[in-house]
Amino acid sequence: MAENVGYYFKVPSVNKVPNTYDDDVEELDPLYKTLAEQLGENENIRKQSVQQLREWISKTATIKRCRTDAPFLLRFLRTNKYSFLRTVKMLDNYLHALAIHKDWFGQLSADDPELSVLIDGGYLFPLPQLDAKGRIVFFSFSSGFDAEKSSIENAIKMNFMLGEVHFDTNEAQCAGIVCIYDMEKIDMSVLGQISIQDIRKLVDLLDHTSAGRFQELHFVNAQKVTRTFANMVLQLMSEKIRSRVFVSFVPVEYCFL
């Protein structure tokens, strides 16, 4: 985790109507307070919106289990700039995705041997410092993914798990996240593991389900086959997401100049 990033260390309850609601939130530093205000937030709106969302969860029969702690709910409220209709739609999509895509989003644990291979190989990790805009930066080395030892499903789980670790923070919710993927070692042995159907599902999840405020997605050191593949995927994305994706052949070292 990046240095000085506030994190919600409690084990959250998934009781949709707990005896006591958890309202603990990290105090906003001046930068993040300003950014939160740009999302339409003030203290009264935040408290009222969290309460309204809890009431909706408690009255929605299709929801059996759901976190109701304030940091979790603020993921969705801040991502949707406090639009209640957009917020409940995204939260509902999120819970639905967890239920039907258990191969991607279920049983997340750093102790999972298959995920440990990716962790130990340095496949994906947060940089120790925030960027100049106060954003968290995720970095991925393609050399950390071995197609013979791991799978695309595990890579997806790794990305989801890292997001879940950070999405409850003010840094991620107010400033957002930048992702940099080094694509040097990505070839057809890797790309061949994922189907066009799965790509469509992932793009749809990124567009309509993820409460991560991804501000920029950089794919660097991309070889010709990767750029061709990326151009196909870009056509499936919404204009909003597509405008935040950058694919280039420049070496990864140029990201830090």
C-alpha positions in Angstrom: 0.0 0.0 0.0 1.2 3.5 -0.8 2.7 5.4 2.1 0.3 7.4 4.3 -2.8 6.0 2.6 -5.6 5.8 5.1 -7.1 2.4 5.2 -10.1 0.8 6.8 -8.5 -2.0 8.9 -11.6 -3.5 10.5 -13.1 -6.7 9.3 -16.5 -5.4 8.0 -19.8 -7.0 8.7 -21.9 -8.2 5.8 -25.1 -8.2 7.8 -27.4 -5.9 5.8 -29.2 -4.7 8.9 -26.5 -4.8 11.7 -27.3 -3.9 15.3 -25.0 -0.9 15.0 -24.0 0.8 11.8 -20.3 1.6 11.4 -19.9 5.3 10.6 -16.1 5.5 11.1 -14.5 7.4 8.3 -11.0 8.8 7.8 -10.8 12.6 8.2 -10.3 14.3 4.8 -7.0 16.0 4.3 -7.4 19.5 2.6 -6.6 18.2 -0.9 -9.2 15.4 -0.6 -11.7 17.6 1.0 -11.6 19.9 -2.0 -11.8 17.0 -4.4 -14.8 15.5 -2.4 -16.5 18.9 -2.7 -16.1 18.7 -6.4 -18.0 15.4 -6.3 -20.9 17.2 -4.5 -20.0 16.2 -1.0 -20.3 18.0 2.3 -20.8 16.5 5.7 -24.6 16.7 5.7 -24.9 15.3 2.2 -22.5 12.5 3.1 -24.3 11.5 6.2 -27.8 11.7 4.7 -26.7 9.8 1.6 -25.1 7.0 3.6 -28.3 6.7 5.7 -30.5 6.7 2.6 -28.4 4.0 1.0 -28.6 1.8 4.1 -32.3 2.1 4.1 -32.4 1.1 0.5 -30.2 -2.0 1.3 -32.4 -3.0 4.2 -35.6 -2.8 2.1 -34.3 -4.6 -1.0 -35.4 -8.2 -0.7 -32.9 -9.5 -3.4 -30.0 -8.3 -1.2 -29.2 -11.0 1.3 -25.8 -9.9 2.5 -24.0 -6.6 2.0 -21.5 -4.3 3.8 -23.1 -1.2 5.2 -20.1 0.5 6.8 -19.6 4.1 5.7 -16.3 3.7 3.8 -17.7 0.9 1.6 -20.9 2.9 0.8 -18.9 6.0 0.0 -17.1 4.1 -2.8 -20.4 4.1 -4.7 -21.6 7.5 -3.6 -18.4 9.4 -4.5 -17.9 7.5 -7.8 -21.4 8.5 -8.8 -21.2 12.1 -7.5 -24.0 11.4 -5.0 -26.6 10.5 -7.6 -28.8 8.1 -5.7 -30.2 6.4 -8.7 -26.7 5.8 -10.3 -25.4 4.7 -6.9 -27.9 2.0 -6.2 -27.7 0.8 -9.8 -23.9 0.4 -9.5 -24.1 -1.2 -6.0 -26.7 -3.7 -7.3 -24.5 -4.5 -10.3 -21.5 -5.0 -8.0 -23.4 -7.5 -5.7 -24.8 -9.3 -8.8 -21.2 -9.6 -10.2 -19.9 -11.0 -7.0 -22.6 -13.7 -7.1 -22.3 -14.8 -10.7 -18.5 -14.4 -11.3 -17.1 -16.3 -8.3 -14.3 -17.6 -10.5 -13.0 -14.0 -10.8 -14.2 -12.4 -7.5 -14.6 -15.2 -5.0 -12.3 -16.5 -2.3 -9.8 -13.7 -2.4 -6.7 -14.3 -0.2 -3.1 -13.4 -0.4 -2.4 -16.9 1.0 -4.0 -18.5 -2.0 -1.0 -20.4 -3.6 -2.1 -19.4 -7.1 -2.3 -15.7 -6.2 0.9 -16.0 -4.2 2.7 -16.8 -7.4 1.6 -13.5 -8.9 2.4 -11.6 -5.7 5.9 -13.1 -5.3 6.6 -12.5 -9.0 5.8 -8.8 -8.7 2.9 -9.0 -11.2 0.8 -6.2 -9.6 1.4 -3.8 -6.7 0.8 -0.3 -5.5 3.7 2.2 -5.8 4.9 3.4 -2.4 4.2 7.1 -3.2 1.1 8.9 -4.5 1.4 10.8 -7.7 1.5 14.6 -8.0 -2.3 14.7 -7.9 -2.6 12.6 -4.8 -3.7 9.5 -6.7 -2.8 5.9 -5.9 -0.7 4.2 -8.6 -1.0 0.5 -9.4 1.9 -0.9 -11.4 2.0 -4.3 -13.2 5.1 -6.1 -14.6 4.1 -8.5 -17.3 7.2 -10.5 -16.4 5.5 -11.4 -13.2 2.8 -13.3 -15.1 3.9 -16.8 -16.2 1.3 -18.3 -18.5 2.5 -21.8 -17.6 2.1 -21.2 -13.9 -0.9 -18.9 -13.7 -4.0 -18.0 -15.6 -6.0 -15.0 -16.8 -8.6 -15.8 -14.1 -6.0 -15.4 -11.4 -4.7 -12.2 -12.9 -8.3 -10.8 -12.8 -8.6 -11.9 -9.2 -5.3 -10.2 -8.4 -6.5 -6.9 -9.9 -9.8 -7.2 -8.1 -8.2 -8.0 -4.8 -5.8 -5.1 -5.0 -8.7 -2.8 -5.8 -10.7 -4.1 -2.8 -7.7 -3.3 -0.5 -7.6 0.3 -1.6 -11.2 1.3 -2.7 -12.3 2.2 0.9 -9.6 5.0 1.1 -10.1 8.7 0.7 -7.2 8.7 -1.7 -8.9 6.3 -4.1 -12.4 7.6 -3.7 -11.6 11.3 -4.0 -8.5 11.5 -6.2 -8.7 8.2 -7.9 -6.3 5.5 -9.2 -3.8 5.4 -12.0 -2.9 2.0 -13.4 0.3 1.3 -15.4 0.7 -2.1 -17.1 4.1 -3.1 -18.6 3.1 -5.2 -21.6 6.6 -6.3 -22.8 6.1 -10.0 -22.1 2.5 -10.2 -23.1 2.2 -12.4 -26.2 -0.3 -14.8 -27.7 0.4 -17.4 -25.1 -1.3 -15.0 -22.7 -3.8 -13.3 -24.9 -5.0 -16.7 -26.2 -6.3 -17.5 -22.7 -9.1 -14.9 -22.8 -12.2 -15.2 -25.0 -14.0 -12.3 -26.6 -17.0 -13.1 -24.4 -14.9 -12.6 -21.3 -13.5 -9.4 -22.7 -17.0 -8.1 -23.2 -17.9 -9.1 -19.6 -14.9 -7.4 -18.2 -15.5 -4.2 -20.2 -19.1 -4.1 -19.0 -18.0 -4.6 -15.4 -15.5 -1.8 -15.7 -18.1 0.5 -17.1 -21.1 -0.3 -14.9 -19.9 -2.2 -11.8 -16.5 -1.1 -10.6 -16.6 1.7 -7.9 -12.9 2.3 -8.4 -12.3 5.8 -9.8 -9.8 4.8 -12.4 -8.5 8.1 -13.8 -5.9 6.7 -16.2 -5.1 3.2 -17.6 -1.6 3.1 -19.2 -0.5 0.1 -21.2 3.2 0.7 -22.0 5.9 -1.3 -23.9 3.1 -2.8 -25.9 4.3 -5.0 -28.8 2.5 -5.1 -32.1 0.2 -8.0 -31.3 -0.7 -6.4 -28.0 -1.5 -3.0 -29.7 -3.7 -4.8 -32.2 -5.5 -6.6 -29.4 -5.9 -3.4 -27.4 -7.4 -1.6 -30.3 -10.1 -4.3 -30.5 -10.8 -4.0 -26.8 -11.0 -0.2 -27.0 -13.9 -0.5 -29.5 -15.9 -2.3 -26.9 -15.5 0.4 -24.2 -17.7 3.4 -23.6 -16.3 6.8 -24.7 -15.7 7.8 -21.0 -13.5 4.8 -20.3 -11.8 4.8 -23.7 -10.7 8.4 -23.2 -8.8 7.3 -20.1 -6.9 4.5 -21.8 -3.4 5.1 -23.3 -1.5 2.4 -25.2 2.1 3.0 -26.3 5.3 1.2 -27.3 7.5 3.4 -25.1 9.6 1.5 -22.5 8.4 1.3 -19.0 11.3 3.5 -17.7 9.7 6.5 -19.5 6.8 6.4 -17.0 9.1 7.7 -14.3 10.8 10.5 -16.1 
